[in-house]
Amino acid sequence: MAGTIKSALKAAREKFNSRGIGSAALDAEVLLSHVTGLERAELYRDWDRPLRDDEAVQYNNFTSRRLSGEPVAYITGHKEFMGLNFFVNSSVLIPRPETELLVENALKVMPPFPLVIDVGTGSGAIGVSLAYFNREALVYATDRSTEALEVARLNSTRHGVSGRVLLHPGDLIQPLHGCLAAGGVDLIAANLPYIAENDLSGLPGEVSMFEPRLALDGGKDGLEHYRRLVPEAAAFLKKGGFLLIEIGFDQGRQAQALFDPQVWETKVRQDLAGLDRLVAARLRREK
């Protein structure tokens, strides 16, 4: 007997709790919802429905993968961001809720018909969201990983913005030399790796073991990539244009120091937890 939805959820929750997984109930529900095709609320409506044998086998497989530490998003292949459903796999960092702060701020400052660069696009969460919520935006998205760009391509197609999200392989803004004129970009968004190399070993296992190191390692102090990006961004942006970068909770002062105050106006913004999360830098008009 495969058991019922109720018994399957109960067993999974108990296993997850025994391993110290803090999101045990949520993870059990999300995985079973994916297996059955039911919304999480519908699982409780159909509490006593027996699982089919194939559903039970798949759910047991998913449960085992979660117990090994694999993130739920990689198991299901899906992660919600800005209310949109993004495809993810182990080639890309899983989009985090705190990154929505960057997107929300970008949408507020973009002018009509904005020309945007999304540096290190990964799954495309930032660039695709900007194009989806601003139907006038044209986004150039770059990434060093061709595998990540394929994920971004799938997501841009999924959300109907593939004609306005143009993908380019390469480091930072380098691949856009020759594509975009200097001084012509309205906004540059970047969520680059910002974990200091000495802190990588202290990351939770499900991050360090499963998410791509390329998307985590920010060099000696975590700001290596941003240190290279800032002067590149200054050359591409219009006067008055914005560079928005996501940072670690303890990097506000250091990150702000990367910007020459004679060239940039900067502000550090906090996330919903009150932690430094974003540097919003505007290129001075008198540059």
PyRosetta script that sets phi, psi and omega in degrees:
from pyrosetta import init, pose_from_sequence

init()
pose = pose_from_sequence("MAGTIKSALKAAREKFNSRGIGSAALDAEVLLSHVTGLERAELYRDWDRPLRDDEAVQYNNFTSRRLSGEPVAYITGHKEFMGLNFFVNSSVLIPRPETELLVENALKVMPPFPLVIDVGTGSGAIGVSLAYFNREALVYATDRSTEALEVARLNSTRHGVSGRVLLHPGDLIQPLHGCLAAGGVDLIAANLPYIAENDLSGLPGEVSMFEPRLALDGGKDGLEHYRRLVPEAAAFLKKGGFLLIEIGFDQGRQAQALFDPQVWETKVRQDLAGLDRLVAARLRREK")
pose.set_psi(1, 132.3)
pose.set_omega(1, -179.4)
pose.set_phi(2, -77.2)
pose.set_psi(2, -20.1)
pose.set_omega(2, -178.3)
pose.set_phi(3, 88.0)
pose.set_psi(3, 178.3)
pose.set_omega(3, -177.1)
pose.set_phi(4, -104.0)
pose.set_psi(4, 170.6)
pose.set_omega(4, 174.9)
pose.set_phi(5, -55.5)
pose.set_psi(5, -44.4)
pose.set_omega(5, -178.9)
pose.set_phi(6, -58.9)
pose.set_psi(6, -48.2)
pose.set_omega(6, -176.4)
pose.set_phi(7, -70.3)
pose.set_psi(7, -34.2)
pose.set_omega(7, 179.3)
pose.set_phi(8, -67.2)
pose.set_psi(8, -43.7)
pose.set_omega(8, 178.2)
pose.set_phi(9, -63.0)
pose.set_psi(9, -44.2)
pose.set_omega(9, -178.7)
pose.set_phi(10, -60.8)
pose.set_psi(10, -44.6)
pose.set_omega(10, -178.9)
pose.set_phi(11, -65.2)
pose.set_psi(11, -41.9)
pose.set_omega(11, -179.6)
pose.set_phi(12, -65.8)
pose.set_psi(12, -43.7)
pose.set_omega(12, 179.4)
pose.set_phi(13, -58.9)
pose.set_psi(13, -44.3)
pose.set_omega(13, -178.4)
pose.set_phi(14, -63.3)
pose.set_psi(14, -40.4)
pose.set_omega(14, 178.5)
pose.set_phi(15, -65.4)
pose.set_psi(15, -44.5)
pose.set_omega(15, -179.5)
pose.set_phi(16, -64.6)
pose.set_psi(16, -42.5)
pose.set_omega(16, 178.1)
pose.set_phi(17, -61.8)
pose.set_psi(17, -37.6)
pose.set_omega(17, -179.2)
pose.set_phi(18, -65.7)
pose.set_psi(18, -22.8)
pose.set_omega(18, 178.0)
pose.set_phi(19, -96.1)
pose.set_psi(19, 3.6)
pose.set_omega(19, 178.3)
pose.set_phi(20, 76.3)
pose.set_psi(20, 23.0)
pose.set_omega(20, 177.3)
pose.set_phi(21, -77.8)
pose.set_psi(21, 113.1)
pose.set_omega(21, -172.5)
pose.set_phi(22, -66.3)
pose.set_psi(22, -26.4)
pose.set_omega(22, -178.9)
pose.set_phi(23, -100.9)
pose.set_psi(23, 37.4)
pose.set_omega(23, -171.7)
pose.set_phi(24, -54.6)
pose.set_psi(24, -51.3)
pose.set_omega(24, -176.5)
pose.set_phi(25, -65.1)
pose.set_psi(25, -45.5)
pose.set_omega(25, -179.8)
pose.set_phi(26, -62.7)
pose.set_psi(26, -45.2)
pose.set_omega(26, -178.7)
pose.set_phi(27, -62.0)
pose.set_psi(27, -42.5)
pose.set_omega(27, 179.0)
pose.set_phi(28, -60.5)
pose.set_psi(28, -41.9)
pose.set_omega(28, -178.8)
pose.set_phi(29, -69.3)
pose.set_psi(29, -45.1)
pose.set_omega(29, -177.8)
pose.set_phi(30, -62.7)
pose.set_psi(30, -43.1)
pose.set_omega(30, -179.4)
pose.set_phi(31, -66.7)
pose.set_psi(31, -41.3)
pose.set_omega(31, -179.9)
pose.set_phi(32, -71.8)
pose.set_psi(32, -33.7)
pose.set_omega(32, 175.4)
pose.set_phi(33, -60.5)
pose.set_psi(33, -41.9)
pose.set_omega(33, 179.6)
pose.set_phi(34, -66.0)
pose.set_psi(34, -40.1)
pose.set_omega(34, -179.3)
pose.set_phi(35, -66.4)
pose.set_psi(35, -43.9)
pose.set_omega(35, -173.7)
pose.set_phi(36, -89.4)
pose.set_psi(36, -18.4)
pose.set_omega(36, -174.8)
pose.set_phi(37, 79.9)
pose.set_psi(37, 7.4)
pose.set_omega(37, 178.5)
pose.set_phi(38, -92.9)
pose.set_psi(38, 146.3)
pose.set_omega(38, 170.9)
pose.set_phi(39, -66.3)
pose.set_psi(39, 158.1)
pose.set_omega(39, -177.2)
pose.set_phi(40, -58.7)
pose.set_psi(40, -38.8)
pose.set_omega(40, 178.7)
pose.set_phi(41, -65.5)
pose.set_psi(41, -32.6)
pose.set_omega(41, -178.9)
pose.set_phi(42, -71.1)
pose.set_psi(42, -23.3)
pose.set_omega(42, 176.3)
pose.set_phi(43, -59.6)
pose.set_psi(43, -38.4)
pose.set_omega(43, -178.9)
pose.set_phi(44, -79.9)
pose.set_psi(44, -27.7)
pose.set_omega(44, 174.0)
pose.set_phi(45, -66.4)
pose.set_psi(45, -39.3)
pose.set_omega(45, -178.7)
pose.set_phi(46, -103.7)
pose.set_psi(46, 35.3)
pose.set_omega(46, -174.5)
pose.set_phi(47, -46.2)
pose.set_psi(47, -40.3)
pose.set_omega(47, -173.9)
pose.set_phi(48, -97.8)
pose.set_psi(48, 7.8)
pose.set_omega(48, -179.5)
pose.set_phi(49, -70.4)
pose.set_psi(49, 129.9)
pose.set_omega(49, 175.8)
pose.set_phi(50, -67.6)
pose.set_psi(50, 142.3)
pose.set_omega(50, 173.2)
pose.set_phi(51, -78.1)
pose.set_psi(51, 141.5)
pose.set_omega(51, 171.7)
pose.set_phi(52, -69.0)
pose.set_psi(52, 159.5)
pose.set_omega(52, -178.8)
pose.set_phi(53, -58.7)
pose.set_psi(53, -41.5)
pose.set_omega(53, -178.9)
pose.set_phi(54, -67.2)
pose.set_psi(54, -34.9)
pose.set_omega(54, 177.2)
pose.set_phi(55, -66.2)
pose.set_psi(55, -42.1)
pose.set_omega(55, -179.6)
pose.set_phi(56, -64.0)
pose.set_psi(56, -41.4)
pose.set_omega(56, 179.5)
pose.set_phi(57, -63.8)
pose.set_psi(57, -45.7)
pose.set_omega(57, -179.6)
pose.set_phi(58, -65.5)
pose.set_psi(58, -39.9)
pose.set_omega(58, -179.3)
pose.set_phi(59, -66.5)
pose.set_psi(59, -39.6)
pose.set_omega(59, 176.7)
pose.set_phi(60, -62.3)
pose.set_psi(60, -39.2)
pose.set_omega(60, 177.8)
pose.set_phi(61, -64.4)
pose.set_psi(61, -45.6)
pose.set_omega(61, 178.8)
pose.set_phi(62, -62.5)
pose.set_psi(62, -41.4)
pose.set_omega(62, 179.6)
pose.set_phi(63, -62.3)
pose.set_psi(63, -42.4)
pose.set_omega(63, 179.0)
pose.set_phi(64, -63.2)
pose.set_psi(64, -41.4)
pose.set_omega(64, 179.0)
pose.set_phi(65, -63.9)
pose.set_psi(65, -40.4)
pose.set_omega(65, 178.3)
pose.set_phi(66, -65.5)
pose.set_psi(66, -39.4)
pose.set_omega(66, 178.8)
pose.set_phi(67, -63.9)
pose.set_psi(67, -25.5)
pose.set_omega(67, 177.9)
pose.set_phi(68, -77.8)
pose.set_psi(68, -8.2)
pose.set_omega(68, 179.9)
pose.set_phi(69, 105.7)
pose.set_psi(69, -6.8)
pose.set_omega(69, -177.8)
pose.set_phi(70, -63.8)
pose.set_psi(70, 131.7)
pose.set_omega(70, -179.5)
pose.set_phi(71, -62.8)
pose.set_psi(71, 146.2)
pose.set_omega(71, -179.8)
pose.set_phi(72, -56.6)
pose.set_psi(72, -39.6)
pose.set_omega(72, -176.9)
pose.set_phi(73, -61.7)
pose.set_psi(73, -35.8)
pose.set_omega(73, 177.8)
pose.set_phi(74, -73.3)
pose.set_psi(74, -32.8)
pose.set_omega(74, 179.8)
pose.set_phi(75, -67.5)
pose.set_psi(75, -44.8)
pose.set_omega(75, -178.4)
pose.set_phi(76, -85.8)
pose.set_psi(76, -22.9)
pose.set_omega(76, -176.5)
pose.set_phi(77, 79.6)
pose.set_psi(77, 17.0)
pose.set_omega(77, -176.0)
pose.set_phi(78, -140.1)
pose.set_psi(78, 146.2)
pose.set_omega(78, 172.7)
pose.set_phi(79, -150.0)
pose.set_psi(79, 131.7)
pose.set_omega(79, 178.3)
pose.set_phi(80, -82.1)
pose.set_psi(80, 137.8)
pose.set_omega(80, 177.4)
pose.set_phi(81, -149.6)
pose.set_psi(81, 127.3)
pose.set_omega(81, -177.4)
pose.set_phi(82, 55.7)
pose.set_psi(82, 32.2)
pose.set_omega(82, 180.0)
pose.set_phi(83, 76.7)
pose.set_psi(83, 5.2)
pose.set_omega(83, 179.9)
pose.set_phi(84, -109.1)
pose.set_psi(84, 149.8)
pose.set_omega(84, -178.8)
pose.set_phi(85, -95.0)
pose.set_psi(85, 112.8)
pose.set_omega(85, -178.6)
pose.set_phi(86, -103.8)
pose.set_psi(86, 138.3)
pose.set_omega(86, 170.7)
pose.set_phi(87, -76.5)
pose.set_psi(87, 134.3)
pose.set_omega(87, 176.2)
pose.set_phi(88, -136.2)
pose.set_psi(88, 152.5)
pose.set_omega(88, 169.9)
pose.set_phi(89, -146.0)
pose.set_psi(89, -174.6)
pose.set_omega(89, -172.3)
pose.set_phi(90, -71.8)
pose.set_psi(90, 0.2)
pose.set_omega(90, 175.6)
pose.set_phi(91, -82.4)
pose.set_psi(91, -12.5)
pose.set_omega(91, -174.7)
pose.set_phi(92, -131.6)
pose.set_psi(92, 153.5)
pose.set_omega(92, 172.1)
pose.set_phi(93, -67.3)
pose.set_psi(93, 141.9)
pose.set_omega(93, 177.3)
pose.set_phi(94, -73.0)
pose.set_psi(94, 126.5)
pose.set_omega(94, 179.6)
pose.set_phi(95, -58.7)
pose.set_psi(95, 136.6)
pose.set_omega(95, -179.4)
pose.set_phi(96, -105.0)
pose.set_psi(96, 148.7)
pose.set_omega(96, 177.9)
pose.set_phi(97, -57.5)
pose.set_psi(97, -34.7)
pose.set_omega(97, -177.0)
pose.set_phi(98, -65.6)
pose.set_psi(98, -21.6)
pose.set_omega(98, 178.5)
pose.set_phi(99, -71.6)
pose.set_psi(99, -16.5)
pose.set_omega(99, 176.1)
pose.set_phi(100, -61.8)
pose.set_psi(100, -25.2)
pose.set_omega(100, 177.2)
pose.set_phi(101, -59.9)
pose.set_psi(101, -41.5)
pose.set_omega(101, 179.2)
pose.set_phi(102, -63.3)
pose.set_psi(102, -47.0)
pose.set_omega(102, -178.8)
pose.set_phi(103, -62.5)
pose.set_psi(103, -44.3)
pose.set_omega(103, -179.0)
pose.set_phi(104, -62.0)
pose.set_psi(104, -41.9)
pose.set_omega(104, 178.2)
pose.set_phi(105, -68.3)
pose.set_psi(105, -37.7)
pose.set_omega(105, 178.3)
pose.set_phi(106, -63.0)
pose.set_psi(106, -43.6)
pose.set_omega(106, -179.6)
pose.set_phi(107, -62.7)
pose.set_psi(107, -30.3)
pose.set_omega(107, -179.6)
pose.set_phi(108, -72.8)
pose.set_psi(108, -33.2)
pose.set_omega(108, -172.3)
pose.set_phi(109, -101.4)
pose.set_psi(109, -7.6)
pose.set_omega(109, -178.4)
pose.set_phi(110, -69.6)
pose.set_psi(110, 135.6)
pose.set_omega(110, 176.6)
pose.set_phi(111, -79.9)
pose.set_psi(111, 177.3)
pose.set_omega(111, 174.2)
pose.set_phi(112, -60.2)
pose.set_psi(112, 142.7)
pose.set_omega(112, 179.0)
pose.set_phi(113, 49.6)
pose.set_psi(113, 56.7)
pose.set_omega(113, -173.9)
pose.set_phi(114, -75.4)
pose.set_psi(114, 145.3)
pose.set_omega(114, 170.7)
pose.set_phi(115, -102.4)
pose.set_psi(115, 120.8)
pose.set_omega(115, -168.9)
pose.set_phi(116, -125.3)
pose.set_psi(116, 144.8)
pose.set_omega(116, 169.9)
pose.set_phi(117, -118.0)
pose.set_psi(117, 130.2)
pose.set_omega(117, 173.7)
pose.set_phi(118, -109.1)
pose.set_psi(118, 106.2)
pose.set_omega(118, -174.5)
pose.set_phi(119, -90.3)
pose.set_psi(119, 127.9)
pose.set_omega(119, -178.1)
pose.set_phi(120, 68.5)
pose.set_psi(120, 55.5)
pose.set_omega(120, -168.1)
pose.set_phi(121, -66.9)
pose.set_psi(121, -27.0)
pose.set_omega(121, 179.9)
pose.set_phi(122, 59.4)
pose.set_psi(122, -121.8)
pose.set_omega(122, 180.0)
pose.set_phi(123, -70.7)
pose.set_psi(123, -10.2)
pose.set_omega(123, -175.8)
pose.set_phi(124, 88.5)
pose.set_psi(124, 7.6)
pose.set_omega(124, -174.0)
pose.set_phi(125, -54.3)
pose.set_psi(125, -44.5)
pose.set_omega(125, -178.1)
pose.set_phi(126, -73.1)
pose.set_psi(126, -55.1)
pose.set_omega(126, -175.8)
pose.set_phi(127, -62.4)
pose.set_psi(127, -43.2)
pose.set_omega(127, 179.3)
pose.set_phi(128, -65.3)
pose.set_psi(128, -41.8)
pose.set_omega(128, 179.4)
pose.set_phi(129, -62.8)
pose.set_psi(129, -42.3)
pose.set_omega(129, 179.8)
pose.set_phi(130, -62.6)
pose.set_psi(130, -42.3)
pose.set_omega(130, 179.1)
pose.set_phi(131, -69.8)
pose.set_psi(131, -34.1)
pose.set_omega(131, -178.7)
pose.set_phi(132, -69.3)
pose.set_psi(132, -43.1)
pose.set_omega(132, -175.0)
pose.set_phi(133, -89.8)
pose.set_psi(133, -11.9)
pose.set_omega(133, 172.1)
pose.set_phi(134, -126.7)
pose.set_psi(134, 98.4)
pose.set_omega(134, -173.4)
pose.set_phi(135, -70.5)
pose.set_psi(135, -4.4)
pose.set_omega(135, 177.2)
pose.set_phi(136, -98.1)
pose.set_psi(136, -7.8)
pose.set_omega(136, -172.7)
pose.set_phi(137, -78.5)
pose.set_psi(137, 141.0)
pose.set_omega(137, 169.9)
pose.set_phi(138, -114.6)
pose.set_psi(138, 121.7)
pose.set_omega(138, -172.5)
pose.set_phi(139, -115.9)
pose.set_psi(139, 126.5)
pose.set_omega(139, 169.6)
pose.set_phi(140, -100.5)
pose.set_psi(140, 121.5)
pose.set_omega(140, -175.3)
pose.set_phi(141, -117.2)
pose.set_psi(141, 132.8)
pose.set_omega(141, -179.4)
pose.set_phi(142, -121.7)
pose.set_psi(142, 156.2)
pose.set_omega(142, 172.5)
pose.set_phi(143, -163.2)
pose.set_psi(143, 146.2)
pose.set_omega(143, 176.8)
pose.set_phi(144, -71.5)
pose.set_psi(144, -23.7)
pose.set_omega(144, -175.0)
pose.set_phi(145, -96.3)
pose.set_psi(145, 118.3)
pose.set_omega(145, 177.0)
pose.set_phi(146, -68.4)
pose.set_psi(146, -29.1)
pose.set_omega(146, 177.2)
pose.set_phi(147, -66.5)
pose.set_psi(147, -40.4)
pose.set_omega(147, 177.3)
pose.set_phi(148, -64.3)
pose.set_psi(148, -40.7)
pose.set_omega(148, -179.7)
pose.set_phi(149, -63.2)
pose.set_psi(149, -31.3)
pose.set_omega(149, 176.9)
pose.set_phi(150, -67.7)
pose.set_psi(150, -37.6)
pose.set_omega(150, 175.5)
pose.set_phi(151, -64.1)
pose.set_psi(151, -44.3)
pose.set_omega(151, 178.3)
pose.set_phi(152, -61.3)
pose.set_psi(152, -37.3)
pose.set_omega(152, 178.3)
pose.set_phi(153, -62.4)
pose.set_psi(153, -44.7)
pose.set_omega(153, 178.4)
pose.set_phi(154, -61.0)
pose.set_psi(154, -40.9)
pose.set_omega(154, -178.4)
pose.set_phi(155, -72.4)
pose.set_psi(155, -34.9)
pose.set_omega(155, 177.3)
pose.set_phi(156, -67.0)
pose.set_psi(156, -35.9)
pose.set_omega(156, 176.5)
pose.set_phi(157, -69.8)
pose.set_psi(157, -43.3)
pose.set_omega(157, -179.6)
pose.set_phi(158, -56.1)
pose.set_psi(158, -38.1)
pose.set_omega(158, -174.6)
pose.set_phi(159, -102.8)
pose.set_psi(159, 13.0)
pose.set_omega(159, 170.3)
pose.set_phi(160, 70.9)
pose.set_psi(160, 28.3)
pose.set_omega(160, -178.5)
pose.set_phi(161, -123.7)
pose.set_psi(161, 17.7)
pose.set_omega(161, -175.0)
pose.set_phi(162, -61.5)
pose.set_psi(162, -27.0)
pose.set_omega(162, 178.7)
pose.set_phi(163, -74.7)
pose.set_psi(163, -13.5)
pose.set_omega(163, -177.7)
pose.set_phi(164, -121.7)
pose.set_psi(164, 6.6)
pose.set_omega(164, 172.7)
pose.set_phi(165, -121.3)
pose.set_psi(165, 104.4)
pose.set_omega(165, -173.6)
pose.set_phi(166, -101.8)
pose.set_psi(166, 120.0)
pose.set_omega(166, -170.3)
pose.set_phi(167, -98.4)
pose.set_psi(167, 134.2)
pose.set_omega(167, -177.6)
pose.set_phi(168, -136.6)
pose.set_psi(168, 123.5)
pose.set_omega(168, 178.2)
pose.set_phi(169, -76.5)
pose.set_psi(169, 138.7)
pose.set_omega(169, 175.9)
pose.set_phi(170, 147.2)
pose.set_psi(170, 176.2)
pose.set_omega(170, -173.9)
pose.set_phi(171, -87.2)
pose.set_psi(171, 126.1)
pose.set_omega(171, 177.1)
pose.set_phi(172, 50.4)
pose.set_psi(172, -125.7)
pose.set_omega(172, -176.5)
pose.set_phi(173, -98.8)
pose.set_psi(173, -0.7)
pose.set_omega(173, -176.1)
pose.set_phi(174, -51.7)
pose.set_psi(174, -42.1)
pose.set_omega(174, -177.0)
pose.set_phi(175, -66.9)
pose.set_psi(175, -9.2)
pose.set_omega(175, -176.9)
pose.set_phi(176, -97.0)
pose.set_psi(176, -2.3)
pose.set_omega(176, 172.7)
pose.set_phi(177, -63.8)
pose.set_psi(177, 126.6)
pose.set_omega(177, -176.7)
pose.set_phi(178, 95.9)
pose.set_psi(178, -22.9)
pose.set_omega(178, 176.2)
pose.set_phi(179, -90.8)
pose.set_psi(179, -39.3)
pose.set_omega(179, -176.2)
pose.set_phi(180, -122.8)
pose.set_psi(180, 141.5)
pose.set_omega(180, 178.7)
pose.set_phi(181, -76.4)
pose.set_psi(181, 143.9)
pose.set_omega(181, 175.3)
pose.set_phi(182, -60.3)
pose.set_psi(182, 140.8)
pose.set_omega(182, 177.3)
pose.set_phi(183, 73.5)
pose.set_psi(183, 21.2)
pose.set_omega(183, -176.5)
pose.set_phi(184, -118.0)
pose.set_psi(184, 2.5)
pose.set_omega(184, -173.7)
pose.set_phi(185, -98.5)
pose.set_psi(185, 137.1)
pose.set_omega(185, -179.0)
pose.set_phi(186, -82.7)
pose.set_psi(186, -36.8)
pose.set_omega(186, -174.4)
pose.set_phi(187, -152.3)
pose.set_psi(187, 137.9)
pose.set_omega(187, 173.4)
pose.set_phi(188, -121.1)
pose.set_psi(188, 126.9)
pose.set_omega(188, 179.1)
pose.set_phi(189, -114.5)
pose.set_psi(189, 139.1)
pose.set_omega(189, -179.0)
pose.set_phi(190, -148.6)
pose.set_psi(190, 124.4)
pose.set_omega(190, 168.5)
pose.set_phi(191, -118.5)
pose.set_psi(191, 78.7)
pose.set_omega(191, -175.7)
pose.set_phi(192, -89.7)
pose.set_psi(192, 164.2)
pose.set_omega(192, 177.6)
pose.set_phi(193, -56.6)
pose.set_psi(193, 128.6)
pose.set_omega(193, -178.3)
pose.set_phi(194, -133.8)
pose.set_psi(194, 18.7)
pose.set_omega(194, 175.2)
pose.set_phi(195, -86.5)
pose.set_psi(195, 125.7)
pose.set_omega(195, 177.0)
pose.set_phi(196, -63.1)
pose.set_psi(196, 142.5)
pose.set_omega(196, -172.8)
pose.set_phi(197, -58.5)
pose.set_psi(197, -33.7)
pose.set_omega(197, 179.3)
pose.set_phi(198, -72.7)
pose.set_psi(198, -14.5)
pose.set_omega(198, -179.4)
pose.set_phi(199, -95.3)
pose.set_psi(199, -8.3)
pose.set_omega(199, -175.8)
pose.set_phi(200, -61.8)
pose.set_psi(200, -38.2)
pose.set_omega(200, -177.2)
pose.set_phi(201, -69.3)
pose.set_psi(201, -18.4)
pose.set_omega(201, -179.4)
pose.set_phi(202, -92.6)
pose.set_psi(202, 2.0)
pose.set_omega(202, 179.1)
pose.set_phi(203, -70.1)
pose.set_psi(203, 153.8)
pose.set_omega(203, 175.5)
pose.set_phi(204, -55.1)
pose.set_psi(204, 147.6)
pose.set_omega(204, -176.9)
pose.set_phi(205, -55.6)
pose.set_psi(205, -38.8)
pose.set_omega(205, -176.7)
pose.set_phi(206, -69.8)
pose.set_psi(206, -18.0)
pose.set_omega(206, 173.9)
pose.set_phi(207, -87.1)
pose.set_psi(207, -55.1)
pose.set_omega(207, -174.1)
pose.set_phi(208, -66.1)
pose.set_psi(208, -31.6)
pose.set_omega(208, -176.7)
pose.set_phi(209, -87.0)
pose.set_psi(209, -24.3)
pose.set_omega(209, -170.4)
pose.set_phi(210, -120.1)
pose.set_psi(210, -31.3)
pose.set_omega(210, -177.4)
pose.set_phi(211, -87.3)
pose.set_psi(211, 148.4)
pose.set_omega(211, -172.3)
pose.set_phi(212, -65.4)
pose.set_psi(212, 128.4)
pose.set_omega(212, -179.5)
pose.set_phi(213, -59.5)
pose.set_psi(213, -34.1)
pose.set_omega(213, 179.3)
pose.set_phi(214, -56.7)
pose.set_psi(214, -29.7)
pose.set_omega(214, -178.3)
pose.set_phi(215, -91.8)
pose.set_psi(215, 2.6)
pose.set_omega(215, -176.5)
pose.set_phi(216, -117.8)
pose.set_psi(216, -37.5)
pose.set_omega(216, -168.6)
pose.set_phi(217, -77.7)
pose.set_psi(217, 109.5)
pose.set_omega(217, 180.0)
pose.set_phi(218, -99.7)
pose.set_psi(218, 16.6)
pose.set_omega(218, 178.8)
pose.set_phi(219, 82.8)
pose.set_psi(219, -165.6)
pose.set_omega(219, -170.1)
pose.set_phi(220, -54.4)
pose.set_psi(220, -47.4)
pose.set_omega(220, -178.1)
pose.set_phi(221, -112.1)
pose.set_psi(221, 7.0)
pose.set_omega(221, 179.3)
pose.set_phi(222, 87.6)
pose.set_psi(222, -9.0)
pose.set_omega(222, -173.8)
pose.set_phi(223, -114.1)
pose.set_psi(223, 14.0)
pose.set_omega(223, -176.0)
pose.set_phi(224, -56.5)
pose.set_psi(224, -45.2)
pose.set_omega(224, -176.7)
pose.set_phi(225, -70.8)
pose.set_psi(225, -38.5)
pose.set_omega(225, 178.7)
pose.set_phi(226, -67.9)
pose.set_psi(226, -32.9)
pose.set_omega(226, 178.9)
pose.set_phi(227, -61.8)
pose.set_psi(227, -34.1)
pose.set_omega(227, 176.9)
pose.set_phi(228, -81.7)
pose.set_psi(228, -32.1)
pose.set_omega(228, -175.2)
pose.set_phi(229, -70.9)
pose.set_psi(229, -40.0)
pose.set_omega(229, -171.6)
pose.set_phi(230, -54.9)
pose.set_psi(230, -50.3)
pose.set_omega(230, 178.9)
pose.set_phi(231, -66.1)
pose.set_psi(231, -33.5)
pose.set_omega(231, 175.8)
pose.set_phi(232, -62.6)
pose.set_psi(232, -43.8)
pose.set_omega(232, -178.3)
pose.set_phi(233, -62.5)
pose.set_psi(233, -39.9)
pose.set_omega(233, -179.4)
pose.set_phi(234, -60.3)
pose.set_psi(234, -33.3)
pose.set_omega(234, -179.4)
pose.set_phi(235, -74.6)
pose.set_psi(235, -29.9)
pose.set_omega(235, -175.9)
pose.set_phi(236, -89.0)
pose.set_psi(236, -29.7)
pose.set_omega(236, -173.0)
pose.set_phi(237, -75.6)
pose.set_psi(237, 149.2)
pose.set_omega(237, 166.6)
pose.set_phi(238, -68.2)
pose.set_psi(238, 156.6)
pose.set_omega(238, 170.1)
pose.set_phi(239, -61.7)
pose.set_psi(239, 131.2)
pose.set_omega(239, -175.4)
pose.set_phi(240, 88.6)
pose.set_psi(240, -2.9)
pose.set_omega(240, 178.3)
pose.set_phi(241, -76.5)
pose.set_psi(241, 164.5)
pose.set_omega(241, -173.0)
pose.set_phi(242, -114.3)
pose.set_psi(242, 142.4)
pose.set_omega(242, 165.6)
pose.set_phi(243, -117.3)
pose.set_psi(243, 121.0)
pose.set_omega(243, 178.6)
pose.set_phi(244, -114.5)
pose.set_psi(244, 124.6)
pose.set_omega(244, -179.7)
pose.set_phi(245, -127.2)
pose.set_psi(245, 135.1)
pose.set_omega(245, 173.8)
pose.set_phi(246, -82.5)
pose.set_psi(246, 141.0)
pose.set_omega(246, -177.8)
pose.set_phi(247, -133.7)
pose.set_psi(247, 170.2)
pose.set_omega(247, 173.9)
pose.set_phi(248, -75.9)
pose.set_psi(248, 160.8)
pose.set_omega(248, -173.3)
pose.set_phi(249, -62.3)
pose.set_psi(249, -20.6)
pose.set_omega(249, -177.0)
pose.set_phi(250, -113.3)
pose.set_psi(250, 19.7)
pose.set_omega(250, -174.1)
pose.set_phi(251, -111.6)
pose.set_psi(251, 5.4)
pose.set_omega(251, -173.5)
pose.set_phi(252, -54.0)
pose.set_psi(252, -53.1)
pose.set_omega(252, -175.8)
pose.set_phi(253, -66.7)
pose.set_psi(253, -44.0)
pose.set_omega(253, 179.9)
pose.set_phi(254, -63.7)
pose.set_psi(254, -43.2)
pose.set_omega(254, -178.4)
pose.set_phi(255, -66.5)
pose.set_psi(255, -41.1)
pose.set_omega(255, 179.6)
pose.set_phi(256, -62.9)
pose.set_psi(256, -30.9)
pose.set_omega(256, -179.4)
pose.set_phi(257, -70.3)
pose.set_psi(257, -13.2)
pose.set_omega(257, 177.6)
pose.set_phi(258, -71.4)
pose.set_psi(258, -16.3)
pose.set_omega(258, -174.1)
pose.set_phi(259, -102.3)
pose.set_psi(259, 121.3)
pose.set_omega(259, 176.6)
pose.set_phi(260, -66.3)
pose.set_psi(260, 118.5)
pose.set_omega(260, -176.7)
pose.set_phi(261, -64.2)
pose.set_psi(261, -16.6)
pose.set_omega(261, 175.2)
pose.set_phi(262, -78.6)
pose.set_psi(262, -15.5)
pose.set_omega(262, -178.2)
pose.set_phi(263, -108.5)
pose.set_psi(263, -32.8)
pose.set_omega(263, -171.9)
pose.set_phi(264, -125.4)
pose.set_psi(264, 148.1)
pose.set_omega(264, 163.6)
pose.set_phi(265, -104.3)
pose.set_psi(265, 128.4)
pose.set_omega(265, -173.6)
pose.set_phi(266, -128.9)
pose.set_psi(266, 152.7)
pose.set_omega(266, 174.3)
pose.set_phi(267, -145.8)
pose.set_psi(267, 134.1)
pose.set_omega(267, 175.1)
pose.set_phi(268, -92.7)
pose.set_psi(268, 128.9)
pose.set_omega(268, -179.1)
pose.set_phi(269, -112.8)
pose.set_psi(269, 148.9)
pose.set_omega(269, -177.2)
pose.set_phi(270, -102.8)
pose.set_psi(270, 154.1)
pose.set_omega(270, 176.0)
pose.set_phi(271, -85.7)
pose.set_psi(271, -173.7)
pose.set_omega(271, -176.2)
pose.set_phi(272, -65.0)
pose.set_psi(272, -20.7)
pose.set_omega(272, 177.7)
pose.set_phi(273, -86.4)
pose.set_psi(273, 1.0)
pose.set_omega(273, -179.9)
pose.set_phi(274, 80.6)
pose.set_psi(274, 15.3)
pose.set_omega(274, -178.2)
pose.set_phi(275, -100.9)
pose.set_psi(275, 145.1)
pose.set_omega(275, 175.1)
pose.set_phi(276, -56.2)
pose.set_psi(276, 131.0)
pose.set_omega(276, -176.0)
pose.set_phi(277, -141.6)
pose.set_psi(277, -18.1)
pose.set_omega(277, -171.7)
pose.set_phi(278, -147.7)
pose.set_psi(278, 134.9)
pose.set_omega(278, 166.6)
pose.set_phi(279, -106.5)
pose.set_psi(279, 120.7)
pose.set_omega(279, 175.1)
pose.set_phi(280, -102.9)
pose.set_psi(280, 113.2)
pose.set_omega(280, -176.9)
pose.set_phi(281, -117.6)
pose.set_psi(281, 132.3)
pose.set_omega(281, 178.7)
pose.set_phi(282, -115.3)
pose.set_psi(282, 128.1)
pose.set_omega(282, 178.4)
pose.set_phi(283, -68.6)
pose.set_psi(283, 123.7)
pose.set_omega(283, -176.7)
pose.set_phi(284, -61.7)
pose.set_psi(284, 140.9)
pose.set_omega(284, -178.4)
pose.set_phi(285, -68.7)
pose.set_psi(285, -24.2)
pose.set_omega(285, -178.6)
pose.set_phi(286, -91.7)
pose.set_psi(286, 14.6)
pose.set_omega(286, -178.5)
pose.set_phi(287, -54.8)
pose.dump_pdb("model.pdb")
